[in-house]
Amino acid sequence: MVFKLLRVIRSAGRVAEPAGSAPAGPACAKAAALGGSVQLRHVDAGSCNGCEVEIGSVFGPVYDAERYGARLVASPRHADALLVTGPVTRNMAEPLRRTYEAVSEPRIVVAVGDCARNCGEFAGAYGVHGAVADVVPVDVEVPGCPPAPEAIVAALRGLTGR
C-alpha cells in the first residue's frame, strides 16, 4: 500500500499553479526597497475568517507564494509588511496601530478583502471602528469577498517583483 502511494506521488510530481508572467512593476513605491522578497505579518482585525482561508491556500502547496519571495513571519519586528484582513473592530484599532509601529521601514500595508478596504458587510456595525485605511496607511488593496487566491498572489508578486 505504501509503495503504491509512493509510485503515485513520484509519477505526479510537483502539483502547483503555473507561475504566469512577472508583474509589470512594483505594486507601490515602497516595494522597490524590498529587494525581491517580503516578510509578512498577518493581522486579523476582525474578519469572518473567509480571507484567512484564502491566505492559507496562498501559502499552501498549490499556489505556493513562497516561490515568489513572500513569507509569513510570527513577529511584526521581523516583518517588512502587514497583511491585514477584516474591518478594524474597536478592540483591534490600538493593537493594529502598535503592530504597524513595530514593523520595520518601509512599512507596507496590504488590505486583503472588501472588509479591510471599506468594511464590506460590517459597515456601520456597532463594534466596527472602520476600514484599515482609517487606522493605518494602506499601500496595496486586494478586492473581493473573499478575494481569490490568484488575486492575493498577484498583489504579493507586485511587492516582490517576481
C-alpha positions in Angstrom: 0.0 0.0 0.0 2.8 2.5 0.9 4.7 1.6 -2.2 1.7 2.2 -4.4 1.2 5.6 -2.8 4.9 6.5 -3.4 4.6 5.5 -7.0 1.6 7.8 -7.5 3.5 10.7 -5.8 6.5 10.1 -7.9 4.5 10.0 -11.2 2.5 13.1 -10.3 5.5 15.3 -9.5 5.0 18.8 -8.0 1.5 20.0 -8.4 1.3 23.8 -8.3 -0.4 26.5 -10.3 1.8 27.8 -13.2 3.8 30.9 -12.4 2.4 33.2 -15.1 4.1 36.3 -16.2 6.0 38.6 -13.8 4.3 41.8 -12.7 4.9 44.9 -14.8 6.2 47.0 -12.0 6.1 47.3 -8.2 2.6 47.4 -6.6 3.6 50.5 -4.6 6.6 52.9 -4.5 7.9 51.4 -1.2 8.1 47.9 -2.7 11.3 48.7 -4.6 13.2 48.7 -1.3 12.3 45.1 -0.6 14.8 43.6 -3.0 12.7 40.7 -4.3 11.4 39.3 -1.0 8.9 40.3 1.6 8.3 39.1 5.1 4.7 39.4 6.0 2.9 39.6 9.4 -0.8 38.7 9.1 -3.2 40.7 11.3 -6.9 39.6 11.6 -8.5 42.9 12.6 -12.0 41.4 12.9 -12.8 39.3 9.9 -15.1 36.4 9.4 -12.1 34.2 8.5 -13.0 33.9 4.9 -9.9 35.8 3.8 -7.8 33.7 6.2 -8.9 30.5 4.4 -7.7 32.1 1.1 -4.4 33.3 2.6 -3.9 29.7 3.9 -4.3 28.4 0.4 -2.0 31.1 -1.0 0.8 29.8 1.2 -0.1 26.2 0.7 1.3 23.8 -1.9 -0.9 24.7 -4.8 -0.3 28.5 -5.0 3.0 28.4 -3.0 3.6 32.2 -2.6 7.0 31.5 -1.0 8.3 30.7 -4.5 7.8 34.4 -5.3 9.7 35.6 -2.2 6.7 36.2 0.1 6.9 34.6 3.6 4.7 34.8 6.7 6.6 35.6 9.9 5.4 35.3 13.5 6.5 38.7 14.8 5.9 42.2 13.4 9.6 43.0 14.3 10.7 40.5 11.7 8.2 41.8 9.0 8.5 44.2 6.1 4.8 44.4 5.5 1.4 43.7 7.2 -1.3 41.6 5.6 -4.5 42.9 7.2 -7.9 41.3 6.9 -11.4 42.3 8.1 -12.8 45.6 9.3 -11.0 47.1 12.2 -13.0 46.5 15.4 -12.9 48.8 18.3 -10.8 46.3 20.3 -8.3 45.9 17.4 -7.7 49.6 16.5 -4.9 50.2 19.0 -3.2 46.7 18.6 -3.2 47.3 14.8 -1.5 50.7 15.4 1.1 49.2 17.7 1.7 46.3 15.3 2.2 48.8 12.4 4.7 50.8 14.5 6.7 47.6 15.3 7.2 46.8 11.6 10.5 48.0 10.1 10.6 50.6 7.4 9.3 50.8 4.6 6.1 49.5 6.5 3.9 48.3 3.7 0.3 47.6 4.5 -1.8 45.2 2.3 -5.6 45.4 2.9 -7.0 42.0 1.9 -10.7 41.7 1.2 -13.6 44.1 0.9 -14.0 44.3 4.7 -10.4 45.6 5.1 -10.9 48.0 2.2 -14.3 49.5 3.1 -15.8 47.5 6.0 -17.8 45.4 3.5 -20.9 43.8 5.1 -19.9 45.1 8.5 -20.1 48.9 7.6 -21.9 50.8 10.3 -21.9 48.0 12.8 -21.6 48.9 16.5 -18.3 47.2 17.1 -16.5 48.3 13.9 -14.1 51.2 14.2 -13.6 51.5 10.4 -11.6 50.2 7.5 -7.9 49.5 7.7 -7.1 52.8 6.0 -8.9 54.7 8.8 -6.3 53.3 11.3 -3.0 52.9 9.4 -2.0 54.0 5.9 -2.7 51.3 3.2 -0.4 50.8 0.3 -2.0 47.9 -1.6 -5.6 46.7 -1.7 -6.9 43.3 -2.7 -10.6 43.4 -3.6 -13.0 40.5 -3.1 -15.2 38.8 -0.5 -13.2 36.7 -0.1 -10.5 37.6 -2.6 -9.4 34.8 -4.9 -6.0 33.2 -4.1 -4.8 34.4 -7.5 -5.6 38.0 -6.6 -3.6 37.7 -3.3 -0.7 36.1 -5.1 -0.7 38.8 -7.7 -0.6 41.5 -5.0 2.3 39.7 -3.3 4.1 39.3 -6.6 3.7 43.1 -7.1 5.5 43.6 -3.8 8.4 41.2 -4.6 8.6 41.9 -8.4 9.0 38.2 -9.1 
